[in-house]
């Protein structure tokens, strides 16, 4: 495992090792536990990910996934139902899976209006729409060159008209209700306050979870941030992380090292 390159990260790792039963380990899914693929439905966990999560669940106080996907979708896609005590916070905090039960927020009316209007806005460039129920994602990975840049303004205008927010990621534009992001999602699973927290992510949206780690540190919780690196990873998050690992396989190796 690479040594943390910041004093805060070293303190976070020390606290995780000293009292794992008081620690929270939280991870993103796509690009962190699962390699990025052309079709979201093909994003299965990296080799050994489920096994290491199962082992880790018996050692740490809390284990969570914090993802932009619907929580139930991640549980079924990754085969996570058997991981004891796992909490999956989906759609940036809009839904939550724990102990086999799903709780979800009520969709805003703007989602239905955006759902009807999006195809005419984006499909002419070959972009694909993923309907998460509580949010909508425009995928441009398989679209025409420059599609994300061309679609940013019309998609943003639609979102403003119907009361949603647009969030940019790696080859995606996501429309979701205001007030949902990974900062709030991580802070929610960090109550009651743990003795230490680790968060691992790979994309722009995960910077808000890094913000939450900073807030927890300011409140006296030791923290460790991990960046799952790739050719498409944002340089700002790479520079900010306490530890940088080589993609999902590196995340799995780091978790094994913690065990």
C-alpha positions as a Markdown table, in Angstrom:
| # | Residue | x | y | z |
|---|---|---|---|---|
| 1 | Unk | 0.0 | 0.0 | 0.0 |
| 2 | Unk | 1.4 | 3.4 | -0.9 |
| 3 | Unk | 2.2 | 5.6 | 2.2 |
| 4 | Unk | -0.2 | 8.5 | 2.6 |
| 5 | Unk | 1.6 | 11.7 | 1.4 |
| 6 | Unk | 0.0 | 14.1 | 3.9 |
| 7 | Unk | 0.2 | 14.3 | 7.7 |
| 8 | Unk | -3.6 | 14.2 | 7.8 |
| 9 | Unk | -3.7 | 11.0 | 5.7 |
| 10 | Unk | -1.0 | 9.4 | 7.9 |
| 11 | Unk | -3.0 | 10.2 | 11.0 |
| 12 | Unk | -6.1 | 8.8 | 9.3 |
| 13 | Unk | -4.4 | 5.5 | 8.5 |
| 14 | Unk | -3.0 | 5.2 | 12.0 |
| 15 | Unk | -6.4 | 5.7 | 13.5 |
| 16 | Unk | -8.0 | 3.1 | 11.1 |
| 17 | Unk | -5.4 | 0.5 | 12.1 |
| 18 | Unk | -5.5 | 1.3 | 15.8 |
| 19 | Unk | -9.3 | 1.1 | 16.2 |
| 20 | Unk | -11.0 | -0.5 | 13.2 |
| 21 | Unk | -14.1 | -1.2 | 15.2 |
| 22 | Unk | -14.7 | 2.5 | 15.4 |
| 23 | Unk | -13.9 | 3.2 | 11.8 |
| 24 | Unk | -16.1 | 4.0 | 8.8 |
| 25 | Unk | -14.9 | 2.7 | 5.4 |
| 26 | Unk | -16.9 | 4.2 | 2.5 |
| 27 | Unk | -16.3 | 3.8 | -1.2 |
| 28 | Unk | -17.6 | 4.9 | -4.5 |
| 29 | Unk | -18.6 | 2.1 | -7.0 |
| 30 | Unk | -18.1 | 3.0 | -10.7 |
| 31 | Unk | -14.4 | 3.5 | -11.3 |
| 32 | Unk | -13.5 | 2.7 | -7.7 |
| 33 | Unk | -14.7 | -0.8 | -7.1 |
| 34 | Unk | -15.7 | -1.5 | -10.7 |
| 35 | Unk | -13.8 | -0.6 | -13.8 |
| 36 | Unk | -15.4 | 2.0 | -16.1 |
| 37 | Unk | -17.1 | 0.2 | -19.1 |
| 38 | Unk | -19.0 | 1.3 | -22.1 |
| 39 | Unk | -22.4 | 0.1 | -20.8 |
| 40 | Unk | -23.3 | 0.8 | -17.2 |
| 41 | Unk | -25.1 | -2.5 | -16.9 |
| 42 | Unk | -21.8 | -4.3 | -17.5 |
| 43 | Unk | -19.9 | -2.6 | -14.6 |
| 44 | Unk | -19.2 | -5.6 | -12.4 |
| 45 | Unk | -16.8 | -5.5 | -9.4 |
| 46 | Unk | -13.1 | -5.9 | -9.8 |
| 47 | Unk | -11.7 | -9.3 | -9.1 |
| 48 | Unk | -11.7 | -9.9 | -5.3 |
| 49 | Unk | -13.8 | -6.8 | -4.5 |
| 50 | Unk | -16.8 | -8.6 | -3.0 |
| 51 | Unk | -14.6 | -11.0 | -1.0 |
| 52 | Unk | -12.5 | -8.2 | 0.5 |
| 53 | Unk | -15.6 | -6.2 | 1.4 |
| 54 | Unk | -17.1 | -9.3 | 3.1 |
| 55 | Unk | -13.9 | -9.7 | 5.2 |
| 56 | Unk | -13.7 | -6.0 | 5.9 |
| 57 | Unk | -17.3 | -5.9 | 7.1 |
| 58 | Unk | -16.3 | -8.2 | 10.0 |
| 59 | Unk | -13.5 | -5.9 | 11.1 |
| 60 | Unk | -14.7 | -2.3 | 10.8 |
| 61 | Unk | -17.4 | -0.5 | 12.6 |
| 62 | Unk | -19.2 | 0.6 | 9.4 |
| 63 | Unk | -18.9 | -0.2 | 5.8 |
| 64 | Unk | -20.7 | 1.8 | 3.1 |
| 65 | Unk | -20.9 | 2.4 | -0.6 |
| 66 | Unk | -21.7 | 5.9 | -1.7 |
| 67 | Unk | -22.8 | 6.0 | -5.3 |
| 68 | Unk | -24.6 | 7.9 | -7.9 |
| 69 | Unk | -26.4 | 4.8 | -9.0 |
| 70 | Unk | -29.7 | 3.6 | -7.5 |
| 71 | Unk | -28.7 | 1.6 | -4.4 |
| 72 | Unk | -30.7 | -1.5 | -5.3 |
| 73 | Unk | -29.1 | -1.6 | -8.8 |
| 74 | Unk | -25.6 | -1.6 | -7.2 |
| 75 | Unk | -26.5 | -4.4 | -4.7 |
| 76 | Unk | -27.9 | -6.6 | -7.5 |
| 77 | Unk | -25.3 | -5.8 | -10.1 |
| 78 | Unk | -22.4 | -6.4 | -7.7 |
| 79 | Unk | -23.9 | -9.3 | -5.7 |
| 80 | Unk | -23.6 | -7.4 | -2.4 |
| 81 | Unk | -26.6 | -8.6 | -0.5 |
| 82 | Unk | -24.5 | -11.1 | 1.4 |
| 83 | Unk | -22.0 | -8.6 | 2.7 |
| 84 | Unk | -23.0 | -8.3 | 6.4 |
| 85 | Unk | -23.9 | -4.8 | 7.7 |
| 86 | Unk | -23.2 | -3.1 | 4.4 |
| 87 | Unk | -25.0 | 0.2 | 3.7 |
| 88 | Unk | -25.4 | 1.4 | 0.2 |
| 89 | Unk | -26.3 | 5.1 | -0.2 |
| 90 | Unk | -27.5 | 5.5 | -3.8 |
| 91 | Unk | -28.3 | 8.5 | -6.1 |
| 92 | Unk | -26.1 | 10.8 | -4.0 |
| 93 | Unk | -28.2 | 10.2 | -0.9 |
| 94 | Unk | -31.7 | 10.0 | -2.5 |
| 95 | Unk | -32.1 | 6.3 | -1.6 |
| 96 | Unk | -30.5 | 3.9 | 0.8 |
| 97 | Unk | -30.2 | 0.1 | 1.0 |
| 98 | Unk | -29.5 | -1.6 | 4.4 |
| 99 | Unk | -30.4 | -5.0 | 5.8 |
| 100 | Unk | -32.2 | -6.0 | 2.6 |
| 101 | Unk | -34.5 | -3.0 | 2.7 |
| 102 | Unk | -34.6 | 0.0 | 0.4 |
| 103 | Unk | -35.8 | 3.5 | 1.4 |
| 104 | Unk | -36.1 | 6.2 | -1.3 |
| 105 | Unk | -37.1 | 9.8 | -1.7 |
| 106 | Unk | -40.1 | 10.8 | -3.8 |
| 107 | Unk | -39.1 | 11.9 | -7.3 |
| 108 | Unk | -39.6 | 15.6 | -8.1 |
| 109 | Unk | -42.1 | 16.5 | -10.8 |
| 110 | Unk | -39.2 | 18.0 | -12.9 |
| 111 | Unk | -37.8 | 14.5 | -13.4 |
| 112 | Unk | -40.9 | 13.4 | -15.5 |
| 113 | Unk | -40.7 | 16.6 | -17.6 |
| 114 | Unk | -36.9 | 16.1 | -18.2 |
| 115 | Unk | -37.4 | 12.4 | -19.0 |
| 116 | Unk | -39.8 | 13.4 | -21.8 |
| 117 | Unk | -37.6 | 16.1 | -23.3 |
| 118 | Unk | -34.1 | 14.6 | -23.1 |
| 119 | Unk | -34.3 | 12.2 | -26.0 |
| 120 | Unk | -34.9 | 14.9 | -28.5 |
| 121 | Unk | -32.1 | 17.0 | -27.1 |
| 122 | Unk | -29.3 | 14.4 | -27.0 |
| 123 | Unk | -29.9 | 11.3 | -29.1 |
| 124 | Unk | -29.0 | 13.0 | -32.4 |
| 125 | Unk | -25.4 | 13.0 | -31.2 |
| 126 | Unk | -25.5 | 9.3 | -30.3 |
| 127 | Unk | -25.7 | 10.0 | -26.5 |
| 128 | Unk | -27.5 | 7.5 | -24.4 |
| 129 | Unk | -29.9 | 8.1 | -21.5 |
| 130 | Unk | -29.8 | 6.2 | -18.2 |
| 131 | Unk | -33.0 | 6.6 | -16.2 |
| 132 | Unk | -32.2 | 6.1 | -12.5 |
| 133 | Unk | -35.8 | 7.0 | -11.4 |
| 134 | Unk | -34.8 | 9.9 | -9.2 |
| 135 | Unk | -32.2 | 11.3 | -11.7 |
| 136 | Unk | -31.3 | 11.0 | -15.4 |
| 137 | Unk | -27.9 | 10.5 | -16.8 |
| 138 | Unk | -26.7 | 11.4 | -20.3 |
| 139 | Unk | -23.8 | 9.1 | -21.3 |
| 140 | Unk | -21.5 | 10.4 | -24.1 |
| 141 | Unk | -18.8 | 7.7 | -24.0 |
| 142 | Unk | -20.2 | 6.1 | -27.2 |
| 143 | Unk | -21.4 | 9.4 | -28.8 |
| 144 | Unk | -19.9 | 11.7 | -31.4 |
| 145 | Unk | -16.7 | 13.4 | -30.6 |
| 146 | Unk | -17.3 | 16.5 | -28.4 |
| 147 | Unk | -20.8 | 15.5 | -27.6 |
| 148 | Unk | -20.6 | 16.3 | -23.9 |
| 149 | Unk | -19.4 | 19.9 | -24.6 |
| 150 | Unk | -22.1 | 20.4 | -27.3 |
| 151 | Unk | -24.9 | 19.1 | -25.0 |
| 152 | Unk | -23.8 | 21.0 | -21.8 |
| 153 | Unk | -25.8 | 24.2 | -22.6 |
| 154 | Unk | -29.1 | 22.7 | -23.9 |
| 155 | Unk | -29.1 | 20.1 | -21.1 |
| 156 | Unk | -28.3 | 22.8 | -18.6 |
| 157 | Unk | -31.2 | 24.9 | -19.9 |
| 158 | Unk | -33.6 | 22.0 | -19.6 |
| 159 | Unk | -32.5 | 21.4 | -16.0 |
| 160 | Unk | -32.9 | 25.0 | -15.0 |
| 161 | Unk | -36.4 | 25.1 | -16.5 |
| 162 | Unk | -37.6 | 22.0 | -14.6 |
| 163 | Unk | -35.9 | 22.7 | -11.3 |
| 164 | Unk | -33.0 | 20.2 | -11.5 |
| 165 | Unk | -29.2 | 20.5 | -11.3 |
| 166 | Unk | -26.7 | 19.3 | -13.9 |
| 167 | Unk | -23.5 | 17.6 | -12.7 |
| 168 | Unk | -20.6 | 16.9 | -15.0 |
| 169 | Unk | -18.6 | 13.7 | -14.7 |
| 170 | Unk | -16.4 | 11.4 | -16.9 |
| 171 | Unk | -18.4 | 11.4 | -20.2 |
| 172 | Unk | -21.7 | 12.0 | -18.4 |
| 173 | Unk | -24.1 | 14.8 | -17.7 |
| 174 | Unk | -26.4 | 14.0 | -14.8 |
| 175 | Unk | -29.7 | 15.8 | -14.0 |
| 176 | Unk | -30.8 | 15.4 | -10.4 |
| 177 | Unk | -32.7 | 17.2 | -7.7 |
| 178 | Unk | -30.9 | 20.0 | -5.9 |
| 179 | Unk | -29.3 | 19.2 | -2.6 |
| 180 | Unk | -28.1 | 15.7 | -3.3 |
| 181 | Unk | -24.3 | 15.1 | -3.5 |
| 182 | Unk | -21.7 | 12.8 | -2.0 |
| 183 | Unk | -20.8 | 15.3 | 0.8 |
| 184 | Unk | -24.3 | 15.0 | 2.3 |
| 185 | Unk | -24.4 | 11.3 | 1.6 |
| 186 | Unk | -21.1 | 10.6 | 3.3 |
| 187 | Unk | -21.9 | 12.8 | 6.3 |
| 188 | Unk | -25.2 | 10.9 | 6.7 |
| 189 | Unk | -23.5 | 7.6 | 7.1 |
| 190 | Unk | -20.9 | 9.2 | 9.4 |
| 191 | Unk | -23.5 | 9.7 | 12.1 |
| 192 | Unk | -22.9 | 8.9 | 14.9 |
| 193 | Unk | -19.4 | 10.1 | 14.4 |
| 194 | Unk | -16.8 | 7.4 | 13.8 |
| 195 | Unk | -13.3 | 7.4 | 15.2 |
| 196 | Unk | -11.8 | 7.4 | 11.7 |
| 197 | Unk | -13.1 | 7.5 | 8.2 |
| 198 | Unk | -11.7 | 6.3 | 4.8 |
| 199 | Unk | -13.3 | 7.4 | 1.5 |
| 200 | Unk | -12.2 | 6.2 | -1.9 |
| 201 | Unk | -13.4 | 7.7 | -5.2 |
| 202 | Unk | -12.4 | 8.4 | -8.8 |
| 203 | Unk | -14.4 | 11.2 | -10.3 |
| 204 | Unk | -15.4 | 14.9 | -10.0 |
| 205 | Unk | -18.5 | 14.0 | -7.9 |
| 206 | Unk | -16.3 | 12.3 | -5.3 |
| 207 | Unk | -14.6 | 15.7 | -4.6 |
| 208 | Unk | -17.7 | 16.5 | -2.4 |
| 209 | Unk | -17.1 | 13.3 | -0.4 |
| 210 | Unk | -13.5 | 14.5 | 0.1 |
| 211 | Unk | -15.0 | 17.8 | 1.3 |
| 212 | Unk | -17.0 | 15.8 | 3.9 |
| 213 | Unk | -13.8 | 14.1 | 5.0 |
| 214 | Unk | -12.2 | 17.5 | 5.5 |
| 215 | Unk | -15.2 | 18.6 | 7.6 |
| 216 | Unk | -15.0 | 15.5 | 9.7 |
| 217 | Unk | -11.3 | 16.1 | 10.3 |
| 218 | Unk | -12.1 | 19.6 | 11.4 |
| 219 | Unk | -14.5 | 18.0 | 13.9 |
| 220 | Unk | -11.8 | 15.7 | 15.3 |
| 221 | Unk | -12.3 | 12.6 | 13.2 |
| 222 | Unk | -9.1 | 11.2 | 11.6 |
| 223 | Unk | -9.6 | 10.8 | 7.8 |
| 224 | Unk | -7.9 | 9.1 | 4.8 |
| 225 | Unk | -8.8 | 10.0 | 1.2 |
| 226 | Unk | -8.0 | 7.5 | -1.6 |
| 227 | Unk | -8.0 | 8.2 | -5.3 |
| 228 | Unk | -8.7 | 5.4 | -7.8 |
| 229 | Unk | -6.5 | 6.6 | -10.7 |
| 230 | Unk | -7.0 | 6.3 | -14.5 |
| 231 | Unk | -6.2 | 8.1 | -17.7 |
| 232 | Unk | -9.5 | 9.9 | -17.4 |
| 233 | Unk | -9.3 | 10.8 | -13.7 |
| 234 | Unk | -9.5 | 14.5 | -12.8 |
| 235 | Unk | -6.1 | 15.9 | -11.9 |
| 236 | Unk | -7.6 | 18.0 | -9.1 |
| 237 | Unk | -8.8 | 15.0 | -7.2 |
| 238 | Unk | -5.6 | 13.1 | -7.8 |
| 239 | Unk | -3.6 | 16.0 | -6.4 |
| 240 | Unk | -5.9 | 16.3 | -3.4 |
| 241 | Unk | -5.9 | 12.6 | -2.3 |
| 242 | Unk | -3.9 | 11.3 | 0.6 |
| 243 | Unk | -3.3 | 8.0 | -1.3 |
| 244 | Unk | -3.4 | 7.3 | -5.1 |
| 245 | Unk | -3.8 | 3.7 | -6.3 |
| 246 | Unk | -4.1 | 2.2 | -9.8 |
| 247 | Unk | -7.8 | 1.9 | -10.4 |
| 248 | Unk | -10.2 | -0.6 | -8.9 |
| 249 | Unk | -7.6 | -3.3 | -8.7 |
| 250 | Unk | -5.5 | -0.9 | -6.6 |
| 251 | Unk | -8.4 | -0.2 | -4.3 |
| 252 | Unk | -9.0 | -3.9 | -3.7 |
| 253 | Unk | -5.2 | -4.3 | -3.0 |
| 254 | Unk | -5.4 | -1.4 | -0.5 |
| 255 | Unk | -8.4 | -2.9 | 1.3 |
| 256 | Unk | -6.5 | -6.3 | 1.5 |
| 257 | Unk | -3.5 | -4.5 | 3.0 |
| 258 | Unk | -5.8 | -2.9 | 5.6 |
| 259 | Unk | -7.0 | -6.4 | 6.5 |
